[in-house]
Amino acid sequence: MGSTGRLLLAVAAASVVWSRATIAACEGPPAAPSGAAEAPAGAEEAFARGERARRARRWEEAEASYRAAWAAEPRPEFAGELGLCELALGRFRDAAEHLREALLYPETLAAAARRRFSEGLERAEREVSSATVAVSRPEAEVFLDGRRIGRGQATYFVYLDPGRHEARGRLDGYVEDTYPFEAQRGRESMIGLHLEAKPPPPAAAPVAPVPAAAAPAAPSGPSAGTVFRIGGIALTAVGVALGTGFSVAAAVRAGEAEAQAAQIRERNGAAACLSKAYTEPCGVLLETNDAHDTLKAAAWGSFLGAGVVGAVALSSLLWAPEPGKRAVRAAPLAAAQGGGVIFSGSW
């Protein structure tokens, strides 16, 4: 899915309170080693440098050292300590990304580290926005504000600075879809990108012989009943297209929810969500299921509306009025956000 971010201003007293709170978070006890294999010596040395810099409150140096450790060996505790230091430096979006990465597998963390990282993530998410981008063609490239965020997935989750943004999907042979939206601090945006195949190029029309001039005929046009039926059929087609789009998006969310649930069950069985340790992944699963239900209801509503309009249009065969004296024209109109019919003339 460039943009203009909004600068967050605060009074001096509030800045002092926030600085003390984030420094305290970064000064907490470091994450205990997990049961995973030991990191390379380079990663351990970088992490040790980060610990020394953190104790001396040299936050920039600590952030650089933790980042080097994370790059050498992406262990959850390295990402968590990096995220807490970014939080202390006011880099909220980076902090949210690294803290969320650290909490993807909470069972690998010590209880104290898990608590510190969870509290830090809550504070970071209050200062940024987030977006879940679903695309109807997983093989499409997905861009956000002109920056490529991935290819080969049905959904993407990203953190954003509050403000105006635009998501875009691109795939050869398909019409690009764009979705502009306003990201609000502390809230998530649900974005759907639906890519439709490009129509084939029109065939060259054969050259017809020029007929002999005929006497001018009186203006004529379709009857009002014909116009009504054309409009009804056009609206029915638009309703079916919208219902299909919503159905595709709902299927994407259903697949995502099934994958998330399977991952949770694989780690701790069917009762995983009863444990406080799985609050974060189970909350994400609940939001995915809610989005699926909303999209499914929208699809059924579109199909039902299309059916009603189509039935009324067909029934006009019984009660359509006689054609008027002047021509009446109807032009169907369809767009990504809806559709309709433009009428001109009199009847």
Secondary structure as GFF3:
##gff-version 3
##sequence-region A 1 347
A	DSSP	alpha_helix	12	26	.	.	.	ID=ss1
A	DSSP	alpha_helix	41	55	.	.	.	ID=ss2
A	DSSP	alpha_helix	59	72	.	.	.	ID=ss3
A	DSSP	alpha_helix	76	88	.	.	.	ID=ss4
A	DSSP	alpha_helix	92	102	.	.	.	ID=ss5
A	DSSP	three_ten_helix	106	108	.	.	.	ID=ss6
A	DSSP	alpha_helix	111	127	.	.	.	ID=ss7
A	DSSP	beta_strand	129	135	.	.	.	ID=ss8
A	DSSP	beta_strand	141	144	.	.	.	ID=ss9
A	DSSP	beta_strand	147	151	.	.	.	ID=ss10
A	DSSP	beta_strand	155	160	.	.	.	ID=ss11
A	DSSP	beta_strand	163	170	.	.	.	ID=ss12
A	DSSP	beta_strand	174	175	.	.	.	ID=ss13
A	DSSP	beta_strand	177	183	.	.	.	ID=ss14
A	DSSP	beta_strand	188	193	.	.	.	ID=ss15
A	DSSP	beta_strand	196	197	.	.	.	ID=ss16
A	DSSP	alpha_helix	224	268	.	.	.	ID=ss17
A	DSSP	three_ten_helix	272	274	.	.	.	ID=ss18
A	DSSP	three_ten_helix	276	278	.	.	.	ID=ss19
A	DSSP	alpha_helix	279	319	.	.	.	ID=ss20
A	DSSP	beta_strand	328	335	.	.	.	ID=ss21
A	DSSP	beta_strand	338	345	.	.	.	ID=ss22
###
